[in-house]
Amino acid sequence: MPSSQPADPDLPVAKMIQGVDVSSFQGEPGAWRTLAGSVKWVGVKITELQPGVSGPVEYVNPDATADWAFVRQQKLGRIAYLFAHPSVDPARTVTFFQSEMSSRRLLDTDGIMLDLETTDGLEPAAVNSWAVAVMANLAETFDRTPILYTYLSFAEAGNTAGLGKYPLWISDPSSPKGKPRVPAPWQSWIIHQYETTGAIDRDVANFATVTAMNNAIGASPPHATPKPHKGNLGGSLTSGVSAVRWSNGNILIGGLDGDSHVLIRRYDSATGKWGIWFNPSKENAVGPPGLLSWGESFGQLYFTTGSGAVIELATEDAGKTWQ
């Protein structure tokens, strides 16, 4: 994912870039463009999956299409956002947002944001758990780091305890522009909503340019395709080998030695080096292990013991450690 930190945490307020966020309250672009003034970026509300008596109710900002297209035409930075309701299904919340964005063309330079400011009557732990699931789903679905919008008292109540790794858009109109208070678990912010009392909310982003902001909140750059490897990897295997490769270039191979121990060796794409052969399990095996990988770091290792039992081991760090 791109970095979520501002390009310069000590950036003077005068150099930060001005923005606004709009929803149906502001109407179509013709109703708010003059009011917004000279801005460099705009946040646009897209969806809100609301709780209903017979199930979730799908709401789409009626001005979203016009707003989204207008911001692009003006060559401004864009952030698409969805309003959170923790009482509805988190997966459906993301799927609904994704379905609406599919027709609006999310560019690599665009950001996405979850507007989290209501509990729907749930306890903080439940709200936080819901938001953690939604943010992770957004990151995977859109291949970029989602922004979390909230306000001070909401965060201080414990509703955002597990979200500190995501960039913060904080609503704090009681603080001077560009100098918001930052609630735990965050230590920094990227957007400050400093005015909420007028006909349009006003924000400032902690970046010197729109390009810098886009680089931080836009899509992840594609991984470079690694070159094929060749050479003698050594070892003392007496069986055939199994191998897997993760999308980031990490590789794992495995087989059995003369004592029927499972031995594996790992290639780290970050260093460009192979590690040592090692045994991830004390169990003896019959036949080489089976390997499975997905994502950037998750994997499973399977092998059969002499008694016929199938042993399963799991990794979450591309084969560095197993459990």
N, C-alpha and C positions, 0 to 999 in steps of 0.2 A: 504494500500500500504506500501511497505517497506520504511524506512527512506531514503531520498535522500541526507542527509548530510554526509560529510566525517567522518570517525571514529574519526579522530583527526585533527581539523582545524589548529593546530599549528605544524603539522607533518613536520620535516625537509625534504628539497627537496631530500636529499640523500636516504631517506627511502621511497619515493614515488615510485610507480610501473610504469615501462616503458611500452609503447605500441606503436602501429602503426595503421593507418587506410588505407585500401586498396580498390581499385576498379579495373576496367578493365585496367586502365592506368598502373598498376603494373604487370598485367598478372597473370598467374597461380602461385601457391605457389612456384614452382621450380624457378621462375624468381625473387621472392622477399624475400625468406626465409633467404638467406645469407645477403642480403642488410639490412633486418630488424634488424639483430643482436640479442642480448639477450633481449627478450621482455617477458612480463608476460601476455599480453592480446592483442587482435586484434579487430579492428572494420572493418566490412565487408559490403560494399555496396551491396544491394539486388535489389531494384527496383527504377524506376523513371517514374512516370506517366507524360508524357510531353504533352504540348498543341500542337495540330495539326490543319491543315486547315479543315479537315472533322471530327474533334473530337479528344479526347485524344489518345495519342500513348503510348502503353505499352513497356517499355524498361526494360529488366532484364540484370544485369551484367553477361556477358557470363562466367565469372570465379567464380561466386558466389558459385555454388555448390562445386567446388573443394576447394575454399578458406575456406568455412564454415566447410567442413569435415576435412580439414587439421588442422585447429585451434583446433578442438575437439580432433583429434588424438594426437596432441602435448600437450594436457591437459592444454591449455591456456584459459584465460578468453575470452569470446566472446560478441561482441555487433553487432547486425544486424541493418543496417540503410537504410532508404529510403530518396531519394532526393526530396525536396519540390518544387512544382510548384503551387503557390497560384491562378493561373488562371483556374485550373481544379477542378472538383468536390471533396470536401474533403472526403466524404464518399467513393467514388470510389477509391481515393488515398489509403485509409486504406485497403479497400477490396482487392485491387490488391496486396498490400504488404502481407496481411494475406494469400492470395491464394498461393503465392510463398513460404512463410514460412511454410505452412502446409506440404510441401514435404521435408523440410529441418530439421524438428524436433527441435523446439525451446525448450530448456531445462529450468527448473525452475531457473537455475543459470545464464542464458543468459540475457543480457540487450537489449533494443531497443532504437533507436535514430532517431529523425527527423532532417535532414540536411537542415536548413532554411537559405538560403543566396541569394535568388533572389526574386524580387518583381513581375516579369512578367509584369511590367509596371503599377502595381496597387499602389494606395495610401497606406501609412502606416496603416491606420485604417482598410482597407480591408485585408491587409496581416496579420495583427495581429488577426483579427476576424477569418480568415481562419485557422491560426495556432492553435488558441485556440480550435477550433472545432476538428481539426485533433488530437491534443494531448489528448483531453478528450476521443476521440474515440479509440485511441491506448491504453490508460490506461484501458478502459473497455474491449476491445477486448482481450488484452494479460495479463490482471490481474497483471500488474506491472507498476511502474512509468517510463514513457518514458523520455529520456534525450533530451534536446534541444541543438543542435549545431548551433552556429552562429559566426559572427565576430563583432568586436567593432563598426565600423561605421554603420553597418546594424542595430544593436540594438540601437545605439544612434540616429538613424533617426526615431525611434518610431515604428519599425516593430515588436517588441517583447514585447510591453507594458503590455500585460495580461498574460505573461508566467512565471512570477517570482516564482511560486510555484514548477516549474519543475527544476530538477538538470541541471546545465549549463556545457556544453562542449564549451569552448571559444577558438576561434582561435586568438591568439595574438603573432605572431612571433617577434614583436618588443620588447617584455618584456623578462626578463631572465626566463629560464626554471623553472616551478613551482611557478612563481611569476607573474601571469597575472593581468592585470587590469580587474576589474569586472564592467560591465556596468549595469545601472538601467534596469529593476527592481530587479536585483539580488543583494545579499549581499555576496554570496560565490560561489565557483565553485567546480566541482569534476574532470574535465579533462581540461588540458591545451594543446592545439596544439601549440607547440612552434617553430616548423620548417616546412616550406612549400616550400622551394626553391629547395630541392634535388629531387631525383627520387622516394622518399617515404616520406610521411608526418610523423612527429614524435610527440608523445604525452606523457604526464605523467599524471597519475591518482592520486588524493589526498587520497590514501589509502595505508596502510602499507603492505597489503596482498591482493591477488586475492580473497580470501574468504571474506574479509571485503567488497570488492567492489561488489562481487556477492550478498552478503546479502543486500546491499543498492539498487541495481538496478535490482535484479532478481524478480521472482514471489512472490506475497504476500503469507505469510503462511496461511494455511487453518484455518478457524475459528474453535475453539473447540466447539463440540456439547454440548449445555447446557442441564442440567438435567431437567426433567419435574418438574413443580411446583405443590404444593398442599397446601390448607389452606383456611381460611375464609377471603375474601377480603373486607368484610363489604359493606357499601353503603346503599342507600335508594331507590334502583330501584324497580319499579313496573311492569317492562316489561321483556321480554326475553333479552338476550345479544347477541352482535356480537363481534367478536374478529379477530385480524390479528397478524401475527408475521413477522418481518423482518429477513433477512438472518443473521444479526449479533446478533440475540437473543432478540432484543427489542420487546415488546408485547403491544398491545393496546386493551382494551375492552370497550364497550359502551352500553348504554341502556337508558331508560327514568325513571325519578323519578315521584312522585305523582302529580307534577304540569306540567307534559308533557315537562320538560326540558331535553335536551340531556346531559347526564353525561358520561364522559370517564375517564379512569384511565390507567396509563402508567407504564410498567415495564422497567427499565433501566438496560440492561445487563452489562454495565460497572461498576455499583455500586452494582448490585444484589438486588436492592430494588424497591418496588412499590411506586409511587408518590401518591398524594391525588386525590380524585374524583374532577373533575372540569367541568364546562360548557363552551364549545368552541363557543357557539352561543347564541344570545338572542332570537332567534326564538323558538316558541313552536313547538313540533313535534307530529306526529301521528305514532306510531309504532317505534321500535328500529332502530337505524341508521345502514346503510350498510357501511362496511369498506373495503378498498382495499389498498394493499401495494405492493411495488416493489423496487428492488435495496436494498440499505442499509438504506435509510432514507425517501424515497418518499412515499406519501400516499394520499388517498382521503377519505372523509367522506360524506355520502349522507343521507338525511332524508326528509320526506314529512311533510309539514305544514298542518294545519287544512283547509286551502283554496285549498289544492291540489298541491301547488307548490313544486318542488323538489329543495332543497338547496344543494349546493356543496361546501365543504370546502377542502382546500389543506394544506399539511404539507411537509416540506423539511427536517425536523429534527426528524423524527420518532415519531411524535406526541407531541413534546414539545410545539410547537406553531402552530396556524392555521390561515389561512387567506381566 
